[in-house]
Amino acid sequence: MIEVNNLHKGFSGVEILKGITTSFQPGETSLIIGQSGSGKTVFLKSLIGLHAPEKGSIIYDGRVNTEMTIEDKRHFRQELGMVFQGSALFDSLTVEENVMFPLKMFTKQPVDEMLDRVNFVLKRVNLENSNKKFPAELSGGMQKRVAIARAIVMNPKYLFCDEPNSGLDPQTSIVIDNLIQEITDEYKITTVINTHDMNSVMEIGDKIVFLKNGVKAWEGSHKEIFKTDNEAVVNFVYSSNLFKKVRQAYLNDV
Amino acid sequence: MNYVEHIGKYFVMLKQVFTKPQRARVFREALFREIDELGLKSLGIIAFISFFIGGVIALQTALNLESPFIPKSLIGFAAKRSIILEFAPTFCSIILAGKVGSYITSSIGTMRVTEQIDALEVMGINSLNYLVLPKIIATVFFYPFLVVLGMFLGIFGGWVAGVLSGLFSGIDFITGVQMDFDPFLLTYAIIKTLVFAFLIATVPSYHGYYVKGGSLEVGKASTQSVVWTIVVIVIANYFLTQMLLT
């Protein structure tokens, strides 16, 4: 479980996050949504420890980030997996080497065992027979799968995804969304996804945190988002006629 | 940001670079990859340029020594001194700063703008140590061999130029090369090469690691890094020459 208490973060005197308090539960897929510039990326980068908070704290299963030593942080980072917006695969390494990288870095397993684990996770993300290909030889969707495989290869407790559907076609987006949700359920991972994709919001958000101008403006489940009267959420999520109709249909059914 | 801040940031970067590698086998793999990329793949250009520049140095010296009172062996002597003292260590390093420097900046810069460095940091890896230390060790250990090869091929190029042009005989040239040989000249050239190799690995790494923006900025950083590496090499060359030879 991740607890965020009164998190503040700014750059060059400009406050980006203005006291966010929320929590993320294990086995749940939590989404962070909001307009561009609302502080989503800074929030996610604070959660993964790339930005140190100016005020407030983040508690990972009882471990307070501000009290962690360098060794604690190093150990903690081995417990988290991250899927970056552009996949962030290492260009000079093959698919197999990319996925094996954290194992090589942090375990003393023999190569055979590492290869077994790599093949297992690649199979889990439905990406077989691409072990020897380089990232440049893969499609965007395949790169995302490799990134997910690399993120879960160390059996992480926390999985963070920054815009996992960015640049993907709607069909592939759904596949990636479902894959992340299945992995979250299967391994009881605490998953936090930063997204703009309203399909993801409707489909997989066990919990949704809506940010506006660096403040948590609303939070709830993907069912509650259909019913909310919060003006900022309604304006953001139901800005397209299609989603307005989907919402209306849902409310009529209820 | 002013120059003093850049220099300070460069030394802070070096402090992070010089830490113990987290995993020896990963470091070894990275080191061999860098020796291949930064060293072996530079053999061709160094060999080609050294051979022809050596030839030009010998021809120019021969053409400017018209007096019959000056022995022809002086051509070999002058060519040897020029090649060992300046051409091989400094000129080759400047060539490598262009070839390898732009490669280092663009590869690390691309990793920065495509979040690959963030990915390393998120995994708990000291990205500077992982990316830069193998480059430093690869260049510092391999470039002395490249420069010695450059010396040999430069002198050989001078001999070939003489033989083909008929301006001086091969025997005279070899006599000149053997004349008054001071082994300290080689030590001096190797010391310079070690310093330049360190600069060729670290200055472009600094420009690549701290790049901000997109591909355009990576391109600009590559150009800047080559310019600054050459500037720093030229300045270091002056001070090293003064310290070691005067």
Interface residues (C-beta under 8 A of the other chain):
Chain A: I48 G49 L50 K73 R74 H75 F76 R77 Q78 L80 M82 F84 Q85 G86 A88 L89 F90 D91 S92 F101 P102 K104 M105 F106
Chain B: Q22 R23 R25 V26 R33 S107 T110 M111 T114 E115 Q116 D118 A119 E121 V122 M123 G124 I125
